[in-house]
Amino acid sequence: MLHPEIQKPSDHVPLTIKIGIKEINIDINIWTIGKDSKEEENFINSITNGIMILDTANINSKETLENTVQHIFTICKGNQSGTLQEIPQRIG
């Protein structure tokens, strides 16, 4: 859409477009843990110990970085069972 009524001295005319965004509902899950709980302390200790053993001195390629990230994900995933509470949510 051209707006000649708001033309500037440089002879540029603002151009705008309207983009319709379809409303959509997105289901997500939020994982939570009780603040200052024994579960939180155990979870943090477990993850800290798992990350401390990582060898990060030789992350010199995309593949090595991806493997390191996957290892961290595995540490976190393995330590959530029985500790985190799943809360389903809907956005939209």
N, C-alpha and C positions, 0 to 999 in steps of 0.2 A: 504494500500500500504506500503510495507516495503522498507526501504532505506538503504541497507547494505553499500553503498558507503560512508555514513556519520556515520558509527558505531563509538561509543565512546569507550574509554579505559575500561569502566565498562562492556563491551560487550552488552550494550543495543542498540537496533536499533530503531530509530524513526519510529513511526507508524502514518500514516495520512490517512484520508478518505475525499473524496469530497462529499459534500451534495448539491444536486441541489435544488435551491430555485425557485419555480415557481413565475413568476412575476404576481402580482395581483393588481387590482385597488380597493381601499377601499374608500368608500364615508363616510365622517364625516361632522359634523356641528360644527362650532366654534361660541360661543356666545361672543359678545363683547358689551362694553358700552363706551360711550364717556368719555375720561379722563377729569377730572376736571369739568364735567358737573353737572347740577342740578340733573339729573337722577342718576349719580354716587353717589352723596351725599345722596340722598333719599334711594338708594339701600343699601349703607353701613350702614346708620342709622337704617333702617328697620331690617337688618340682625343682627346688633349689639344688638338691643333691644330684638330680638327673642332669641338670644343665652344667653343673660344675665338672662333670666327667667328660663333657664334650671337648673334642680337640678342634679348636677354632684357629689354630696357627696356620693351617694350610687350606683355607677357603680361598682358592684362586681360580675357580671356574664356576660357571652357572650350575653344572651338575653337582659339584661339591656343596654349593650353597643350598640347592634344592634338597640334597640328602640331609644336611644339617637341620633345615627347617622341618623336614619330615620327621626327623628324630625328636625335635622339640615337640611337635604335634603329638607324636606317639607317647611321649612322656606325659603331656597334659591329658590326653585322652585316657591313658591307662590309670591315671590317678583320680579320675572323676567318679568312678563307679561307687555308689553308696555314699558319696560325699556331696555332690551337687544336686540341687532340686531343679527339675525342669518346669518352666512356666510357659505354656503355650500362649501366644499373643496373636492378634490380628491387626494388621496395619491397613488402614483405608476405610 
